[in-house]
């Protein structure tokens, strides 16, 4: 769901997630907890570099 090559660790997605499903990993890149994510696409829409792609089940 997060392209590690594109993610710049800006925390935009972390700050807008309504259910706190996104954290920065040890590598400084966003990580989305699929068990918490409600697939609202807010993070995908806010990401300035297009690093997030929400996958529908």
Gaussian input, Z-matrix of N, CA and C with variables (Angstrom, degrees):
# hf/3-21g

backbone

0 1
 N
 C     1     B1
 C     2     B2     1     A1
 N     3     B3     2     A2     1     D1
 C     4     B4     3     A3     2     D2
 C     5     B5     4     A4     3     D3
 N     6     B6     5     A5     4     D4
 C     7     B7     6     A6     5     D5
 C     8     B8     7     A7     6     D6
 N     9     B9     8     A8     7     D7
 C    10    B10     9     A9     8     D8
 C    11    B11    10    A10     9     D9
 N    12    B12    11    A11    10    D10
 C    13    B13    12    A12    11    D11
 C    14    B14    13    A13    12    D12
 N    15    B15    14    A14    13    D13
 C    16    B16    15    A15    14    D14
 C    17    B17    16    A16    15    D15
 N    18    B18    17    A17    16    D16
 C    19    B19    18    A18    17    D17
 C    20    B20    19    A19    18    D18
 N    21    B21    20    A20    19    D19
 C    22    B22    21    A21    20    D20
 C    23    B23    22    A22    21    D21
 N    24    B24    23    A23    22    D22
 C    25    B25    24    A24    23    D23
 C    26    B26    25    A25    24    D24
 N    27    B27    26    A26    25    D25
 C    28    B28    27    A27    26    D26
 C    29    B29    28    A28    27    D27
 N    30    B30    29    A29    28    D28
 C    31    B31    30    A30    29    D29
 C    32    B32    31    A31    30    D30
 N    33    B33    32    A32    31    D31
 C    34    B34    33    A33    32    D32
 C    35    B35    34    A34    33    D33
 N    36    B36    35    A35    34    D34
 C    37    B37    36    A36    35    D35
 C    38    B38    37    A37    36    D36
 N    39    B39    38    A38    37    D37
 C    40    B40    39    A39    38    D38
 C    41    B41    40    A40    39    D39
 N    42    B42    41    A41    40    D40
 C    43    B43    42    A42    41    D41
 C    44    B44    43    A43    42    D42
 N    45    B45    44    A44    43    D43
 C    46    B46    45    A45    44    D44
 C    47    B47    46    A46    45    D45
 N    48    B48    47    A47    46    D46
 C    49    B49    48    A48    47    D47
 C    50    B50    49    A49    48    D48
 N    51    B51    50    A50    49    D49
 C    52    B52    51    A51    50    D50
 C    53    B53    52    A52    51    D51
 N    54    B54    53    A53    52    D52
 C    55    B55    54    A54    53    D53
 C    56    B56    55    A55    54    D54
 N    57    B57    56    A56    55    D55
 C    58    B58    57    A57    56    D56
 C    59    B59    58    A58    57    D57
 N    60    B60    59    A59    58    D58
 C    61    B61    60    A60    59    D59
 C    62    B62    61    A61    60    D60
 N    63    B63    62    A62    61    D61
 C    64    B64    63    A63    62    D62
 C    65    B65    64    A64    63    D63
 N    66    B66    65    A65    64    D64
 C    67    B67    66    A66    65    D65
 C    68    B68    67    A67    66    D66
 N    69    B69    68    A68    67    D67
 C    70    B70    69    A69    68    D68
 C    71    B71    70    A70    69    D69
 N    72    B72    71    A71    70    D70
 C    73    B73    72    A72    71    D71
 C    74    B74    73    A73    72    D72
 N    75    B75    74    A74    73    D73
 C    76    B76    75    A75    74    D74
 C    77    B77    76    A76    75    D75
 N    78    B78    77    A77    76    D76
 C    79    B79    78    A78    77    D77
 C    80    B80    79    A79    78    D78
 N    81    B81    80    A80    79    D79
 C    82    B82    81    A81    80    D80
 C    83    B83    82    A82    81    D81
 N    84    B84    83    A83    82    D82
 C    85    B85    84    A84    83    D83
 C    86    B86    85    A85    84    D84
 N    87    B87    86    A86    85    D85
 C    88    B88    87    A87    86    D86
 C    89    B89    88    A88    87    D87
 N    90    B90    89    A89    88    D88
 C    91    B91    90    A90    89    D89
 C    92    B92    91    A91    90    D90
 N    93    B93    92    A92    91    D91
 C    94    B94    93    A93    92    D92
 C    95    B95    94    A94    93    D93
 N    96    B96    95    A95    94    D94
 C    97    B97    96    A96    95    D95
 C    98    B98    97    A97    96    D96
 N    99    B99    98    A98    97    D97
 C   100   B100    99    A99    98    D98
 C   101   B101   100   A100    99    D99
 N   102   B102   101   A101   100   D100
 C   103   B103   102   A102   101   D101
 C   104   B104   103   A103   102   D102
 N   105   B105   104   A104   103   D103
 C   106   B106   105   A105   104   D104
 C   107   B107   106   A106   105   D105
 N   108   B108   107   A107   106   D106
 C   109   B109   108   A108   107   D107
 C   110   B110   109   A109   108   D108
 N   111   B111   110   A110   109   D109
 C   112   B112   111   A111   110   D110
 C   113   B113   112   A112   111   D111
 N   114   B114   113   A113   112   D112
 C   115   B115   114   A114   113   D113
 C   116   B116   115   A115   114   D114
 N   117   B117   116   A116   115   D115
 C   118   B118   117   A117   116   D116
 C   119   B119   118   A118   117   D117
 N   120   B120   119   A119   118   D118
 C   121   B121   120   A120   119   D119
 C   122   B122   121   A121   120   D120
 N   123   B123   122   A122   121   D121
 C   124   B124   123   A123   122   D122
 C   125   B125   124   A124   123   D123
 N   126   B126   125   A125   124   D124
 C   127   B127   126   A126   125   D125
 C   128   B128   127   A127   126   D126
 N   129   B129   128   A128   127   D127
 C   130   B130   129   A129   128   D128
 C   131   B131   130   A130   129   D129
 N   132   B132   131   A131   130   D130
 C   133   B133   132   A132   131   D131
 C   134   B134   133   A133   132   D132
 N   135   B135   134   A134   133   D133
 C   136   B136   135   A135   134   D134
 C   137   B137   136   A136   135   D135
 N   138   B138   137   A137   136   D136
 C   139   B139   138   A138   137   D137
 C   140   B140   139   A139   138   D138
 N   141   B141   140   A140   139   D139
 C   142   B142   141   A141   140   D140
 C   143   B143   142   A142   141   D141
 N   144   B144   143   A143   142   D142
 C   145   B145   144   A144   143   D143
 C   146   B146   145   A145   144   D144
 N   147   B147   146   A146   145   D145
 C   148   B148   147   A147   146   D146
 C   149   B149   148   A148   147   D147
 N   150   B150   149   A149   148   D148
 C   151   B151   150   A150   149   D149
 C   152   B152   151   A151   150   D150
 N   153   B153   152   A152   151   D151
 C   154   B154   153   A153   152   D152
 C   155   B155   154   A154   153   D153
 N   156   B156   155   A155   154   D154
 C   157   B157   156   A156   155   D155
 C   158   B158   157   A157   156   D156
 N   159   B159   158   A158   157   D157
 C   160   B160   159   A159   158   D158
 C   161   B161   160   A160   159   D159
 N   162   B162   161   A161   160   D160
 C   163   B163   162   A162   161   D161
 C   164   B164   163   A163   162   D162
 N   165   B165   164   A164   163   D163
 C   166   B166   165   A165   164   D164
 C   167   B167   166   A166   165   D165
 N   168   B168   167   A167   166   D166
 C   169   B169   168   A168   167   D167
 C   170   B170   169   A169   168   D168

   B1=1.4400
   B2=1.5296
   B3=1.3466
   B4=1.4535
   B5=1.5227
   B6=1.3269
   B7=1.4522
   B8=1.5240
   B9=1.3217
   B10=1.4605
   B11=1.5241
   B12=1.3197
   B13=1.4589
   B14=1.5295
   B15=1.3338
   B16=1.4694
   B17=1.5257
   B18=1.3210
   B19=1.4679
   B20=1.5289
   B21=1.3416
   B22=1.4639
   B23=1.5315
   B24=1.3436
   B25=1.4624
   B26=1.5152
   B27=1.3181
   B28=1.4656
   B29=1.5279
   B30=1.3186
   B31=1.4680
   B32=1.5286
   B33=1.3144
   B34=1.4629
   B35=1.5195
   B36=1.3148
   B37=1.4650
   B38=1.5258
   B39=1.3148
   B40=1.4710
   B41=1.5247
   B42=1.3167
   B43=1.4630
   B44=1.5169
   B45=1.3364
   B46=1.4679
   B47=1.5249
   B48=1.2997
   B49=1.4719
   B50=1.5286
   B51=1.3391
   B52=1.4679
   B53=1.5274
   B54=1.3210
   B55=1.4721
   B56=1.5303
   B57=1.3279
   B58=1.4689
   B59=1.5279
   B60=1.3220
   B61=1.4598
   B62=1.5277
   B63=1.3339
   B64=1.4610
   B65=1.5269
   B66=1.2987
   B67=1.4649
   B68=1.5262
   B69=1.3149
   B70=1.4581
   B71=1.5121
   B72=1.3189
   B73=1.4563
   B74=1.5156
   B75=1.3098
   B76=1.4638
   B77=1.5295
   B78=1.3360
   B79=1.4600
   B80=1.5294
   B81=1.3444
   B82=1.4537
   B83=1.5119
   B84=1.3149
   B85=1.4654
   B86=1.5247
   B87=1.3249
   B88=1.4607
   B89=1.5209
   B90=1.3130
   B91=1.4610
   B92=1.5183
   B93=1.3231
   B94=1.4537
   B95=1.5226
   B96=1.3222
   B97=1.4624
   B98=1.5236
   B99=1.3201
   B100=1.4684
   B101=1.5224
   B102=1.3274
   B103=1.4646
   B104=1.5294
   B105=1.3142
   B106=1.4655
   B107=1.5249
   B108=1.3205
   B109=1.4655
   B110=1.5335
   B111=1.3488
   B112=1.4642
   B113=1.5388
   B114=1.3276
   B115=1.4723
   B116=1.5263
   B117=1.3313
   B118=1.4608
   B119=1.5283
   B120=1.3365
   B121=1.4675
   B122=1.5304
   B123=1.3210
   B124=1.4639
   B125=1.5256
   B126=1.3205
   B127=1.4676
   B128=1.5174
   B129=1.3063
   B130=1.4656
   B131=1.5300
   B132=1.3150
   B133=1.4605
   B134=1.5278
   B135=1.3227
   B136=1.4687
   B137=1.5253
   B138=1.3083
   B139=1.4657
   B140=1.5387
   B141=1.3382
   B142=1.4639
   B143=1.5252
   B144=1.3249
   B145=1.4672
   B146=1.5235
   B147=1.3209
   B148=1.4624
   B149=1.5086
   B150=1.3378
   B151=1.4618
   B152=1.5187
   B153=1.3376
   B154=1.4623
   B155=1.5192
   B156=1.3052
   B157=1.4618
   B158=1.5354
   B159=1.3107
   B160=1.4660
   B161=1.5184
   B162=1.3174
   B163=1.4532
   B164=1.5206
   B165=1.3058
   B166=1.4640
   B167=1.5245
   B168=1.3065
   B169=1.4724
   B170=1.5103
   A1=111.65
   A2=117.97
   A3=121.11
   A4=108.72
   A5=116.42
   A6=121.06
   A7=107.84
   A8=116.41
   A9=121.19
   A10=111.42
   A11=117.42
   A12=121.31
   A13=111.74
   A14=116.37
   A15=120.73
   A16=113.32
   A17=117.82
   A18=122.13
   A19=110.45
   A20=115.58
   A21=121.01
   A22=112.29
   A23=116.53
   A24=120.69
   A25=113.98
   A26=117.49
   A27=121.46
   A28=113.85
   A29=117.66
   A30=124.84
   A31=114.70
   A32=118.55
   A33=119.87
   A34=110.79
   A35=116.45
   A36=121.02
   A37=111.46
   A38=116.05
   A39=121.17
   A40=109.39
   A41=116.12
   A42=121.40
   A43=114.41
   A44=118.33
   A45=120.03
   A46=114.05
   A47=118.49
   A48=120.13
   A49=110.32
   A50=117.39
   A51=120.23
   A52=114.72
   A53=117.11
   A54=120.01
   A55=112.54
   A56=117.11
   A57=122.70
   A58=113.24
   A59=115.62
   A60=121.20
   A61=112.65
   A62=117.52
   A63=120.87
   A64=110.39
   A65=114.73
   A66=122.52
   A67=107.55
   A68=116.43
   A69=119.73
   A70=107.98
   A71=116.19
   A72=121.71
   A73=111.07
   A74=115.89
   A75=122.24
   A76=111.57
   A77=116.17
   A78=120.90
   A79=112.84
   A80=116.56
   A81=120.95
   A82=114.08
   A83=116.24
   A84=121.90
   A85=110.08
   A86=115.72
   A87=120.91
   A88=111.11
   A89=114.81
   A90=122.34
   A91=107.46
   A92=116.78
   A93=121.95
   A94=109.51
   A95=115.30
   A96=120.92
   A97=107.80
   A98=115.90
   A99=121.43
   A100=112.95
   A101=117.10
   A102=120.54
   A103=112.08
   A104=116.88
   A105=121.52
   A106=111.37
   A107=117.29
   A108=123.45
   A109=111.50
   A110=115.80
   A111=120.97
   A112=111.77
   A113=116.04
   A114=122.76
   A115=112.91
   A116=115.13
   A117=120.25
   A118=112.56
   A119=116.90
   A120=124.72
   A121=114.15
   A122=118.21
   A123=120.75
   A124=110.56
   A125=117.29
   A126=121.29
   A127=111.33
   A128=115.50
   A129=121.24
   A130=110.18
   A131=115.98
   A132=121.03
   A133=112.99
   A134=117.99
   A135=121.59
   A136=113.42
   A137=118.24
   A138=121.56
   A139=110.83
   A140=117.22
   A141=119.99
   A142=114.49
   A143=117.37
   A144=120.01
   A145=113.15
   A146=118.00
   A147=121.45
   A148=114.51
   A149=116.01
   A150=120.10
   A151=113.71
   A152=117.56
   A153=120.55
   A154=110.75
   A155=115.42
   A156=122.45
   A157=106.82
   A158=116.01
   A159=121.01
   A160=108.80
   A161=116.00
   A162=121.76
   A163=109.46
   A164=116.27
   A165=121.32
   A166=108.78
   A167=115.75
   A168=120.48
   A169=111.53
   D1=-30.42
   D2=177.59
   D3=-113.49
   D4=125.28
   D5=176.08
   D6=-79.86
   D7=110.23
   D8=-179.15
   D9=-65.14
   D10=-25.83
   D11=178.47
   D12=-71.70
   D13=-32.50
   D14=-177.45
   D15=-92.00
   D16=-33.45
   D17=-174.43
   D18=-58.95
   D19=130.75
   D20=179.70
   D21=-107.77
   D22=4.45
   D23=176.38
   D24=68.02
   D25=31.99
   D26=-175.66
   D27=-77.83
   D28=-15.21
   D29=179.07
   D30=73.83
   D31=8.52
   D32=177.59
   D33=-58.01
   D34=-43.50
   D35=-179.13
   D36=-68.31
   D37=-39.38
   D38=179.28
   D39=-59.84
   D40=-43.07
   D41=-175.62
   D42=-71.59
   D43=-24.31
   D44=-176.78
   D45=-102.39
   D46=-10.37
   D47=-177.47
   D48=-64.89
   D49=119.76
   D50=-176.70
   D51=-72.41
   D52=-15.55
   D53=-178.51
   D54=-118.14
   D55=11.70
   D56=178.79
   D57=54.33
   D58=44.30
   D59=-179.10
   D60=-88.70
   D61=-4.00
   D62=-174.82
   D63=-118.51
   D64=132.56
   D65=176.83
   D66=-134.04
   D67=159.79
   D68=171.71
   D69=-89.43
   D70=132.82
   D71=179.13
   D72=-80.91
   D73=-179.98
   D74=179.45
   D75=-60.20
   D76=-25.00
   D77=179.37
   D78=-84.62
   D79=-0.24
   D80=179.63
   D81=81.51
   D82=9.11
   D83=-179.25
   D84=-106.10
   D85=151.56
   D86=-179.41
   D87=-66.14
   D88=143.27
   D89=174.42
   D90=-132.72
   D91=128.93
   D92=-178.96
   D93=-105.26
   D94=126.40
   D95=176.43
   D96=-81.52
   D97=107.05
   D98=-176.77
   D99=-63.37
   D100=-21.75
   D101=179.35
   D102=-77.13
   D103=-19.10
   D104=-179.39
   D105=-103.98
   D106=-33.65
   D107=-175.93
   D108=-54.49
   D109=132.43
   D110=178.79
   D111=-103.65
   D112=7.63
   D113=175.98
   D114=56.80
   D115=45.52
   D116=179.51
   D117=-83.90
   D118=-12.12
   D119=177.50
   D120=71.68
   D121=7.40
   D122=179.90
   D123=-61.06
   D124=-45.26
   D125=-179.66
   D126=-64.68
   D127=-41.11
   D128=179.72
   D129=-60.82
   D130=-40.78
   D131=-178.02
   D132=-74.15
   D133=-29.75
   D134=-176.79
   D135=-87.86
   D136=-20.86
   D137=-175.40
   D138=-60.59
   D139=119.29
   D140=-175.76
   D141=-72.35
   D142=-14.74
   D143=-178.65
   D144=-116.98
   D145=5.97
   D146=178.08
   D147=66.06
   D148=35.01
   D149=-177.16
   D150=-83.52
   D151=-11.63
   D152=-175.83
   D153=-110.48
   D154=132.58
   D155=175.02
   D156=-132.77
   D157=111.89
   D158=179.46
   D159=-77.56
   D160=124.87
   D161=-179.33
   D162=-95.64
   D163=122.70
   D164=176.36
   D165=-80.81
   D166=141.19
   D167=179.54
   D168=-73.62

